[in-house]
Amino acid sequence: MDIPWLILKGGRCVSSEKKQVLAFDFGASSGRAILGTLEDGKIHMEEVYRFSNDPVIIGKTMYWDTLRQFFEIKQGIIKAKQKGGFDSIGIDTWGVDFGLLDEHGVLLESAVHYRDDRTLGMQEEVFKAIPKDELYDLTGNQFENFNTVFQLYSLVQKRPWLLERADKLLLTPDLFNYFLTGEKKAEYTMSTTTQLMDARNKVWSDKIMDALQIPKEIFPEIVPSGTVVGMLSDEICEELGIQPAKVIAVASHDTQSAVVAVPTQEEDFMFISCGTWSLFGTELKAPIIGEKSLECNVSNEGGYGNTTTLLKNIIGLWLAQESRRQWIREGQEYSFGELEQMAREAEPFQSFIDPDAPEFVPAGNIPERIREFCRKTGQKVPETIGEIMCCINQSLALKYRYALEQIESCTGKHYPTIHMIGGGIQSKLLCQMTAGANGRKVIAGPVEATALGNIAVQFMSLGEIRDMNEARQIIADSEKTYEYIPQDEEKWNAAYEKFKTIIQN
């Protein structure tokens, strides 16, 4: 059969038949199915399905509703079929969480949520078996209670029978890829979130697993981002009435999909992927692991194209999201736009919090915890909703500066521009405060960075986009960005000195 081809200016041959790809982007509270096409040098997206993604608490354990999540993936596939179908599927999610399969490939239980408290005290227990500096030297990962290594060690200590029954461990997007194809693979960027991977050699670390008595055989083969895992299974195609399509392991960690979409051609750049969490970092060719990076507790995580992102994981818009939920529980419902306007009207620089203080991690009454933090640190206590929101936004902006200084000290480089991407940039106040607090120009956009990166990796895998440079140029041409110039630098510098004394004490 003759296949029509089109010769592009760059000398590449691609099929003249327009391809369409399906991206699933899971966030902490919702998920979406988005169709992407590539036309006239631009990516066009259409959201075809949106669904909630709610944790389920049973007894004292917080689970993800894994089977419901996969049901929603199927619904998204059906909606995409009605819009003309697709050539491939790619799934991105948060990091660290996993499902365990038995020898028959059956899921043993729903994935436990990273906010579950089973990892409390596990860092100290792990460090008894393998010293902290040795664990960091092997993995280069920031120490976080929710990292996979601490989740697994809680099973070693408290539920060893579950690991004994497990034949394979699959991180969340790899688990969904398995449900779709029957293939068990571990995508590279997700694997680097576990704190179980040798960062230099890019393999699972036998040394860590031996020290912690974690069974090595449950970990599947690590594959590069952009690998075609397999085709949709016959059972899925028959059930949903669809044609076979490729399932691609995109940069499955949502942060790394977002980094693909940073609209720059610069080799050295700084980014903030701004959502429920804020991931602040830069892209490197190789990990930076040493005394300085350990002291700063920065993370080396894998990116598309075998790159490394050196970053800090900072609590982000969770503080505003959970505060809003608390006010709704109290009978006061405001949109995020209304909350931002209240923050603008509040007197700035009155009080600060450390966004990463442990009391702000669990769900609950965040506004009251903010007030208590300010009382304990001898500051003016924010009382009104506007004062709380102002405190959250300026504290985030100042914590970004703290992370910027740490990363610059590790790389030895100066970054004049910060690229802010993701849903959080819809807050113009946070973008402007970030420019002021950091004394750097901020370029904000795209909002849909994660979905764009997911789609771009699929097109690269299908041969429609040459490489990441071309992908970033296409995304820059597809999406509008906004610039924010630093203002009130003297006031921000004074605020930063006060902020540092608060978080360092």
C-alpha positions, 0 to 999 in steps of 0.5 A: 500500500502506498503511504503518502509522505510530506518532506519538511524543510528540515529534510525529515519525512513524516506521514501527511496523514494528521496524527492525533494522540491522547494524553491522560494527565492525573493531578492530586484531585482531578484527571483529564483526557486531552486529545492533541494534534500537530498542525502548522507547527503548533500543538492543538489540544482539546479536553474531552473528559475530566473526572475527580480523583479522590482518596478513600480513607478506610480505617486509618489508611488513605488509599487512591481509588486505583480501580476507579482511576482506571475506569475513568481512563476507559471513559476518556478513551471512549470520549476520544473515540467519539472525537476521531480516535487516536494513534497513541496514549500517554499517561502522566501522574504524580511520583512515588506511589505504586501498586503491587501485583501477584504472580498472576498479575492481579493487583493486591490492593489499591495504591496507598496515598503518599499523604498516608501516615505509614511513613512517619518515623521511617526515615530514621528507621531507614538510616539505621540500615543505610546511613543518610549520606550514603543513601543520598550519594547513591540516589541524589534524591531529596529526603521526603517522608513520602518517597517510595523507599520509605513507603516500602520500608514501612511494609518491610517492618509492618506488613512483610506478608504483602511484599512476600506475595508481590511479584511486581511493583509498578509505579502509578502510570506504569500500572495503568500502562500494564492494565492497558497492554499487559506489559510490565515496565518501569519508566525512567523519570518515575523510577527516579522519584523512588529513592531506590535508583542509582542516579549515576548508573540509572539502574535499580540499586541492589545496595539499597534493596539489600540493606533494607531487605526489599526484594529486588525481583519485584522491580521491572526493567527501566525503559527510557521516556518515549518508549512504546510499552506495547499496543492496547490489548485485544480485551481493551479494544473489544470492550471499548470498541476501539482500534489498536493504538500504541501505549507510550511511556511518556515522561510519566512523572508529571513534573518531567512532562511539564519540563519538556514544555518549558518554552526556551531554547536556552541550555541553562534555565530555571523553572517552577512547575507550579501546582499543588506542589511547586517543583523548582529546578533546572535541567542538567546533563548529569546529576550533581551529588555531593556535600553541598547538594546533600546539605541543601537537600536538593533532588536529582530526578530524571528527565526526558532524553536522559537528562537530570533535573536538579530541583527542590520539592516545595509545598505549593498551591496545596496551602491555598487549595486546602485553606479554601476547602476549610473556608467552604466547610465553615460556610464561606465559599470564594473563588480563587480569583476572589481569594487573590483579590483579598490577598492584594488588598491585605497589608504585605510583609506582615507575617510569613510561614515556612510552606514546608513545615510538617504541620502544613502537609496533612489535610485539615484546618490550614488557616488555623495552623498558619495562625499558630505558626505565626504565634509560635514565631512571634509574628503578627497573626493573620486573622482575615482571609485576605491576610492568610492568602497574602501570607501564603503567597508571599511565603511561597515567593520567598521560599522560591528565592531560598531554593533558587540560592541553594540551586545556584550554589550547587550549579555555580551558575546564575539564572537571570530568568525564571520560567513559571509553568502550570496551573498555579501561574493563573495567579498573577499575584503569585507570579508578580510576587515571585519576580519581586522576591527573587529579583528576576524576570519571570516568564509565565506560561504555558498553563497546560505545561504537563499536558503539552509535554505529554503530547510532545513526547508522544509526537517525538516517539511517533516521529512527528517531532524531531527532538526536545529543542523542536518540541519546545519551539513548537510549544513556544509558538503554540502558547502565549506567555506573560512577563513579570518584572521585579518590583519593590526589590528593597522591601522584598530583600528586607522581607527575605532576611526576616523570612530566613530567620523564621525558617532557619530557627 
